[in-house]
Amino acid sequence: MRIVLTLLLMSVTMLSASAHRLGIDDFIEIAMDESPDLNISRADYNASVQRTRNASGNYLPRLDLTGSAGVIGIKSNSSAQDLDNSSELLTGTLSASQLIYDFGKTGGNIDAFGYDANASFAGLQQTISNKVYEVKEAYYTALEAKSLIGVNGENVQLNEKQYERSRRYFEAGIRTRIDVTDAKVNLISARLGLQNAHYDFDRARVKLERVIGTEPLGGGYVLMTPTFDSLNLFETLPDVSQPVKTLEIYAFEHRFELKGYAQNMQSARARLTSTRGGYYPRIFVQGDYTYTKTGDEAMELFMPEQQWDAMVALNWNLFEGMKTDARVEEQRANVMKSSAQYSDAKLRIRQEVADAHIQVLKNRDSVKLSQSLAEAAKEKFVQAQKRYENGLSDYIELQQARQGYIDAASDLYVNYYNFYIALALQDRAIGR
């Protein structure tokens, strides 16, 4: 039996050694490549760039080539000459046109699509920022669940020792059977808590894989867990004393969402300029060259072999049933709307920064107090255990002290990782 256990331990050790250890940076890098929502945002941005290229084509010359081949017939009963003939016909026409000026209609349209592309790029960057936060949240949640497995495992060990101790005390006639029964109930409860902790970790791991968009290495990985003293967590936390006003200023300069709203505002103004161009004419040059070939000399009298024209043209819509007025007013409303959205976004971002910073400070203080509570609870448990062993207290007091220590240790880990989740949320709020 001992040999079998040794072989199992060796196989587990080899499996753990072969598994890849992935940290937060590894998961973020994987998410940048594999996350479907990031690929969707990249596709939207690429499409917006192509729309800008499409609009820019209106400033370039336009060339059209048409050709036809067939049969043509002519019948004439004039007094000068009677014709009743048909012949093969080959015709080719090359047309060219170039816009000269349209009072901002084309230029405003191109600018609008350009600003839309910039807004789409800002949206892509904001999506990346959101994804980084989601990965950090899922990663720290998984680490929290993994830490709680350790806490619940310690709880099982403590209850196993207490069960054996109660059983020996009962057999020695020092304690009653009820102590053994209570210890057995608490042991089963502790094992149930450990089992649920494992399931919670599995769920957290699946969520992390959903966030990054794939199952890395076919599932052959382990989370890189930081090593620290559980009763010295507060001292490992980073400094967060930066004033909230400084964070707000940073957010207004770097938050991609706000940059997107600014580009939308510029796009609305450019579309207003383009729409106003509908009040004025379009001036352009155009020319045509046509070559015609027939198989009959008589046909050539009526159809010249070559002909061309070149002219400066003006196209001016003088009345369109008030449609231009309506479109202009609509674009004015869009300009006002985009300006209001920008202002509202600044207010919302300011609130998000303040809320996130307050949450960081709150969780940091919670870690400090939870650490003190865990230290005191552990000391109380040690004292209660000695009192129980010396017959100075009953099992209920011991169990309450032990459960108080386990609860305090769990809260310490929860608050510790909640601090880092809040810190990640603050980074997202300020655009870092």
C-alpha positions in Angstrom: 0.0 0.0 0.0 2.9 2.4 0.8 4.5 1.7 -2.5 1.2 2.5 -4.4 0.9 5.8 -2.5 4.5 6.6 -3.3 3.9 6.0 -7.0 0.8 8.1 -7.0 2.6 11.0 -5.3 5.4 10.8 -7.9 2.9 10.8 -10.8 1.1 13.8 -9.4 4.4 15.6 -8.8 5.6 14.9 -12.4 2.2 16.1 -13.8 2.4 19.3 -11.9 6.0 19.9 -13.1 5.0 19.3 -16.7 2.0 21.7 -16.6 2.7 25.2 -17.7 2.5 28.0 -15.1 0.6 31.0 -16.5 0.4 34.4 -14.9 -1.7 37.4 -15.4 0.5 38.7 -18.3 0.2 35.4 -20.1 -3.6 35.4 -19.9 -3.7 39.0 -21.1 -1.5 38.2 -24.1 -3.6 35.1 -25.0 -6.8 37.2 -24.8 -5.3 39.8 -27.2 -5.0 37.1 -29.8 -7.9 34.8 -29.1 -10.8 36.9 -27.7 -13.7 36.9 -30.2 -15.0 40.3 -29.1 -11.6 41.9 -29.7 -11.6 40.4 -33.2 -15.1 41.9 -33.8 -13.8 45.3 -32.8 -10.8 45.0 -35.1 -13.1 44.0 -37.9 -15.3 47.1 -37.2 -12.3 49.3 -37.3 -11.0 47.9 -40.5 -14.4 48.4 -42.1 -14.5 52.0 -41.0 -11.0 52.6 -42.6 -12.3 51.2 -45.9 -15.4 53.4 -45.7 -13.0 56.4 -45.5 -11.1 55.1 -48.6 -14.4 54.7 -50.4 -15.5 58.3 -49.7 -12.1 59.6 -50.7 -12.6 58.1 -54.1 -15.1 60.9 -54.9 -12.1 63.4 -55.2 -10.4 61.3 -57.8 -11.2 61.2 -61.6 -13.8 58.7 -62.8 -13.2 56.7 -65.9 -15.9 54.5 -67.6 -15.4 52.3 -70.6 -18.4 50.9 -72.4 -18.5 48.7 -75.5 -21.1 47.1 -77.7 -21.3 44.8 -80.7 -24.3 43.9 -82.8 -26.3 44.6 -85.9 -27.8 47.9 -87.1 -30.3 48.6 -89.9 -31.2 51.8 -91.7 -34.2 52.4 -94.0 -34.7 55.7 -95.8 -37.3 56.8 -98.4 -36.0 60.3 -99.0 -36.2 61.7 -102.5 -32.5 62.0 -102.7 -31.6 58.4 -101.9 -33.3 55.2 -101.0 -31.5 53.1 -98.4 -32.6 49.8 -97.0 -29.5 48.2 -95.5 -28.2 46.5 -92.3 -24.7 46.0 -91.1 -22.6 44.8 -88.2 -21.8 47.5 -85.6 -18.9 47.8 -83.1 -18.9 50.8 -80.7 -16.7 51.8 -77.8 -17.0 54.8 -75.5 -14.5 56.2 -73.0 -15.9 58.7 -70.5 -14.0 60.7 -67.9 -15.1 63.2 -65.2 -13.4 65.1 -62.4 -15.0 67.0 -59.6 -13.6 70.5 -59.3 -15.6 72.0 -56.4 -18.8 71.2 -54.5 -18.7 73.7 -51.6 -17.6 71.1 -49.0 -20.1 68.4 -49.7 -17.5 65.8 -50.7 -14.8 67.1 -48.3 -17.1 67.1 -45.4 -18.2 63.6 -46.1 -14.6 62.4 -46.3 -13.8 64.1 -43.1 -16.8 62.6 -41.4 -15.8 59.1 -42.4 -12.2 59.8 -41.2 -13.5 60.9 -37.8 -15.7 57.8 -37.7 -12.6 55.7 -38.3 -10.8 57.5 -35.5 -13.8 56.9 -33.2 -13.8 53.2 -34.2 -10.1 53.0 -33.4 -10.8 54.6 -30.0 -13.6 52.1 -29.5 -11.1 49.2 -30.3 -8.7 50.6 -27.7 -11.4 50.9 -25.1 -12.5 47.3 -25.9 -8.9 46.2 -25.3 -8.8 48.2 -22.0 -12.1 46.5 -21.0 -10.8 43.1 -21.9 -7.6 43.6 -19.8 -9.9 44.4 -16.8 -12.1 41.4 -17.4 -9.0 39.1 -17.6 -7.6 40.6 -14.4 -11.0 40.2 -12.6 -11.4 36.6 -13.7 -7.8 35.8 -12.9 -7.9 37.3 -9.4 -11.3 35.6 -8.8 -9.7 32.3 -9.7 -6.7 32.9 -7.4 -9.2 33.8 -4.6 -11.0 30.5 -5.2 -7.7 28.7 -5.2 -6.7 30.3 -1.9 -10.0 29.3 -0.3 -9.2 25.7 -1.2 -6.2 26.0 1.0 -8.2 27.6 3.8 -10.9 24.9 3.6 -8.1 22.3 3.5 -6.7 23.6 6.7 -10.1 23.5 8.2 -10.4 19.8 7.3 -7.1 19.1 8.9 -8.0 20.9 12.1 -11.3 19.1 12.3 -9.6 15.8 11.6 -7.2 16.4 14.5 -10.1 17.5 16.8 -12.1 14.4 15.9 -9.2 12.1 16.8 -8.6 14.1 20.0 -12.3 14.0 21.0 -12.4 10.2 20.3 -9.3 9.6 22.5 -10.7 11.8 25.3 -13.9 9.9 25.1 -12.2 6.5 25.2 -10.2 7.8 28.2 -13.4 8.9 29.9 -12.3 12.5 29.9 -15.1 13.8 27.5 -18.6 12.7 26.6 -19.7 11.1 23.4 -21.4 14.3 22.4 -18.0 15.8 21.8 -17.1 13.0 19.4 -20.4 13.4 17.6 -20.0 17.2 17.3 -16.4 16.7 16.0 -17.6 14.2 13.4 -20.4 16.6 12.3 -18.0 19.5 12.0 -15.5 17.3 10.1 -18.1 16.3 7.5 -19.1 20.0 7.2 -15.5 21.0 6.7 -15.0 18.3 4.0 -18.2 19.6 2.3 -16.8 23.1 2.3 -13.5 21.8 0.8 -15.4 20.0 -1.9 -17.4 23.1 -2.7 -14.2 25.2 -2.8 -12.8 22.9 -5.5 -16.0 23.2 -7.5 -15.9 27.0 -7.1 -12.3 27.0 -8.4 -13.3 24.9 -11.4 -16.1 27.4 -12.2 -13.7 30.4 -11.8 -11.2 28.7 -14.2 -13.9 28.1 -16.8 -14.9 31.7 -16.6 -11.3 32.8 -17.1 -11.0 30.7 -20.2 -14.3 32.2 -21.5 -12.9 35.7 -21.0 -9.7 35.1 -22.8 -11.5 33.2 -25.6 -9.8 29.8 -25.4 -8.6 27.0 -23.2 -4.8 27.5 -23.1 -2.6 24.5 -23.8 -5.7 22.2 -23.9 -6.1 22.8 -20.2 -2.6 21.7 -19.4 -1.7 24.7 -17.3 -1.8 25.9 -13.7 -2.4 29.4 -12.3 0.8 31.1 -11.2 0.0 31.7 -7.5 2.0 34.4 -5.6 3.9 33.3 -2.5 3.3 35.3 0.6 2.8 35.1 4.3 -1.0 35.0 4.9 -0.6 37.1 8.0 1.6 39.7 6.2 -0.6 40.5 3.2 -1.2 44.2 3.9 2.5 45.0 3.8 2.6 43.6 0.2 0.0 46.0 -1.2 1.1 48.8 -3.6 0.8 52.4 -2.6 -2.5 54.0 -3.7 -2.1 57.5 -2.2 -2.4 59.3 -5.5 -5.1 62.1 -5.2 -8.4 61.3 -7.0 -8.1 64.7 -8.8 -4.9 63.6 -10.4 -6.5 60.4 -11.5 -9.4 62.4 -13.0 -7.0 64.5 -15.1 -5.2 61.4 -16.3 -8.6 59.8 -17.2 -9.7 62.8 -19.3 -6.4 62.6 -21.2 -6.2 58.9 -21.7 -9.6 57.3 -21.5 -10.3 55.9 -25.0 -14.0 56.1 -24.7 -13.8 59.9 -24.2 -11.6 60.1 -27.2 -14.2 58.3 -29.2 -16.9 60.7 -28.2 -14.7 63.6 -29.2 -14.2 62.0 -32.7 -18.0 61.5 -33.0 -18.5 65.2 -32.2 -16.0 66.1 -35.0 -17.7 63.7 -37.4 -21.1 65.2 -36.7 -19.7 68.7 -37.5 -18.1 67.4 -40.7 -21.4 65.9 -41.8 -23.2 69.2 -41.2 -20.7 70.9 -43.5 -21.2 68.2 -46.1 -25.0 68.5 -45.9 -24.9 72.3 -46.2 -23.1 71.7 -49.5 -26.5 70.5 -50.9 -27.5 74.2 -51.1 -24.8 74.8 -53.7 -23.9 73.5 -57.2 -21.3 70.8 -58.1 -18.7 71.9 -60.6 -16.9 69.3 -62.6 -15.3 68.6 -66.0 -16.2 65.7 -68.2 -15.4 64.3 -71.6 -16.3 61.4 -73.8 -14.6 59.7 -76.7 -16.5 57.3 -78.9 -15.2 55.1 -81.7 -17.6 53.4 -84.1 -16.9 50.8 -86.8 -19.5 49.4 -89.3 -19.1 46.9 -92.0 -20.9 49.1 -94.6 -19.7 52.3 -96.3 -23.2 53.6 -96.6 -23.6 53.4 -92.8 -20.5 55.5 -92.3 -22.4 58.5 -93.8 -24.7 58.5 -90.8 -22.3 57.3 -88.1 -18.9 59.0 -87.8 -16.0 56.7 -87.0 -14.8 59.0 -84.1 -16.3 61.7 -82.0 -15.4 63.4 -78.7 -16.5 66.2 -76.4 -15.1 68.0 -73.4 -16.8 70.5 -71.2 -17.1 72.1 -67.8 -20.4 71.2 -66.2 -22.5 72.5 -63.4 -25.1 70.6 -61.5 -27.3 72.6 -59.2 -30.4 71.3 -57.5 -32.6 74.4 -57.1 -35.4 72.8 -55.2 -35.8 69.4 -53.6 -39.0 69.7 -51.6 -37.3 71.1 -48.4 -35.3 67.9 -48.1 -32.0 69.7 -47.9 -33.3 71.9 -45.1 -34.5 68.9 -43.2 -31.1 67.1 -43.6 -29.3 70.2 -42.4 -31.5 70.5 -39.3 -31.0 66.8 -38.6 -27.3 67.2 -38.7 -27.4 70.2 -36.4 -29.3 68.1 -33.9 -26.7 65.4 -34.2 -24.0 68.0 -33.5 -25.8 69.0 -30.3 -26.4 65.4 -29.4 -22.7 64.4 -29.8 -21.6 67.4 -27.8 -24.0 66.5 -25.0 -22.8 62.8 -25.1 -19.2 64.1 -24.7 -20.1 66.2 -21.7 -22.1 63.3 -20.2 -19.2 60.9 -20.7 -16.9 63.2 -18.9 -19.2 63.3 -15.9 -19.7 59.6 -16.0 -15.9 58.9 -16.2 -15.3 61.3 -13.3 -17.8 59.3 -11.2 -16.3 56.0 -12.3 -12.8 57.2 -11.3 -14.0 58.4 -7.9 -16.0 55.3 -7.2 -13.1 53.0 -8.3 -10.6 55.0 -6.2 -12.9 54.8 -3.1 -13.3 51.1 -3.6 -9.5 50.7 -3.8 -9.1 52.5 -0.5 -12.0 50.6 1.1 -10.5 47.2 0.1 -7.1 48.3 1.2 -8.4 49.2 4.7 -10.4 45.9 4.7 -7.2 43.9 4.1 -5.5 45.7 7.0 -8.4 45.1 9.4 -8.9 41.5 8.1 -5.2 40.7 8.7 -5.5 42.0 12.3 -8.7 40.0 12.7 -7.1 36.8 11.3 -4.1 37.2 13.7 -6.4 37.8 16.7 -8.7 34.9 15.7 -5.8 32.5 15.3 -4.5 33.5 18.7 -7.9 33.0 20.2 -8.2 29.6 18.6 -4.8 28.5 20.0 -5.9 29.6 23.5 -9.3 27.9 23.2 -7.6 24.7 22.2 -5.4 24.8 25.3 -8.4 25.5 27.5 -10.2 22.6 26.0 -7.3 20.2 26.4 -7.0 21.3 30.1 -10.7 20.9 30.7 -11.3 24.6 31.2 -13.9 25.0 28.4 -16.3 22.9 26.4 -16.3 21.8 22.8 -18.7 24.6 21.7 -16.2 27.3 22.7 -13.4 25.5 20.9 -15.5 25.1 17.7 -16.6 28.7 17.7 -12.9 29.8 18.0 -11.8 27.5 15.2 -14.6 28.6 12.9 -13.9 32.2 13.7 -10.3 31.7 12.7 -11.3 30.0 9.4 -13.8 32.7 8.6 -11.3 35.4 9.3 -8.7 33.7 7.1 -11.2 33.4 4.3 -12.2 37.0 4.6 -8.6 38.0 4.5 -8.0 36.3 1.1 -11.3 37.6 -0.3 -10.5 41.2 0.7 -6.9 40.8 -0.6 -7.9 39.8 -4.1 -10.9 42.2 -4.1 -8.3 44.9 -3.6 -6.5 43.9 -6.8 -9.8 43.6 -8.7 -10.7 47.2 -7.5 -7.2 48.3 -8.6 -7.7 46.8 -12.0 -11.1 48.6 -12.2 -9.4 51.9 -11.3 -6.8 51.4 -14.1 -9.7 50.8 -16.6 -11.5 53.9 -15.3 -8.5 56.2 -15.9 -7.5 54.5 -19.2 -4.2 53.0 -18.0 
